[in-house]
Amino acid sequence: MRIDIITVLPEMLEGFVNESILARAQKKGLAEIHLHNLRDYTTDKWRRVDDYPYGGFAGMVMQCEPIDRAITALTAERKYDEVIYTSPDGERFDQHVANELSMKENMIILCGHYKGIDQRVRDHLITREISIGDYVLTGGELAAAVMADAIVRVVPGVIGDEQSALSDCFQDDMLSAPVYTRPAEYRGWRVPDVLLSGNEAKIKEWEMDQAMERTRRLRPDLLK
């Protein structure tokens, strides 16, 4: 899998994509993450990539030309399954979307900024718009980081214990059951006896009951 991220702030993402799970995936050769500075694709001598919007609206808008030049340069080298724009009005990013995107070979993520990007880019170059929540961020870098992490971690082989990823929250549209570790008792707080019993069937039943109870209590919307 290859993810190319186009951003005006590549330095904001450099540390993130070279640590933890994302670093492990790249070292294993299971993922490639490349950062591209959008300012490298502008013809403006001041390296500007934004301008005032037509119509007298407030804010600044990312221009067509540098985005088109960046995407064209990348698509000339390889075929991309998706060209994604991080936008607050895109489809909601969730575990199902992460699972789906983890099956893709190549994708571009364009980080929005300022008041957004010229609508013509969205009309002609973007294949998918994705939002990580109903709020507005200063830029799409954090959204791109969230998406990259969620997508790459479910690529087979990235996590040593693949069963761990499959049992994460939201994989079955439910929250996960509570988890415990040693010691079995601390300050009088005991681990549930069933988890110490060694009875796999009863433990599985407890896990499902707890997951259902937590989902019903904390996120009843998931059960709909």
Summary of the structure (lengths in Angstrom):
residues: 224
radius of gyration: 21.5
end to end distance: 33.1
largest distance: 69.9
contacts: 627
relative contact order: 0.15
helix: 40%
strand: 20%
